[in-house]
Amino acid sequence: MMATTFKALSALLSYPSPVLQAAVPEIRNVLTAEELVPRRRLDALWPFLDALAAGDPIEVQERYVELFDRGRHLSLHLFEHVHGESRDRGQAMVDLAALYERGGMVLSTGELPDYLPLFLEYLSTRPEGEARKELANTLPILEALCERLARRDSGYAAVVAAVAALAGSSIQFAGEIAPEDRDGDLAALDAEWEETAVAFGPGDASDGCSVDRLRIQMRAGSRDVRRGAAGA
């Protein structure tokens, strides 16, 4: 069951085609029937689905490009938020692609493995416990994206929040908590992160794809991602 939920959310974060718009009723039915996303997150998601289904295709696509393809700040490529254009990103891509291959998923030419919809597609092929655990490794990025999108009043914030909820996130958007509390919460998260390594996939340093290297890479950018959300 969880596989279909991951696929539905992956589709909602992909480039919005008329085919996707036509599939909105089916996506709504999947998310409602499987009941894996918390009810309050679904309630926040329905207005976005209504707008997506009813929107002019060109305008919907233009908004998507304007949000996600104009720079690093809202990128749906996970390693943009950790490495930017540094050389470390290339090795992280290799390691993540190797993780996919070990799981039986072969990328098409030109696909970047850190694209969030593709990552969700991969997770749809994994056992539920493994999928939730691996998704949880990206929570610093997902929660930062939620905050940044919410500050822009973008309906995509509800989509990313639904994804994060599958990993147990209890993120609150800007406006859901008092501004004076927000900085303190982020500082507490930063302090906690000092003691917590991020794993991005199963295994240890002896793994062939060196997943331990992914742990280090994801941890390296996590605090900057959170601070960026606070200053967006």
Buried (B, 14 or more C-beta within 10 A) or exposed (E): EBBBBBBBBBBBBBEBEEEBBEBBEEBBEBBEEBEBBBEEBBEBBBEBBEEBBEBEEEEBBEBBEEBBEEEEBBBBBBBBBBBEEBEBBEBBBBBBBBBBEBBEBEBEEEEBBBBBBBBBBBBBBBEBEBBBBBBBBBBBBBBBBBBBBBBBEBBBBBBBBBBBBBBEBEBBBBEEEEEEEBEEEBEEBBEEBEEEEBBBBBBEEEBEBBBBBBBBBBBBBBBBBBBBBBEB
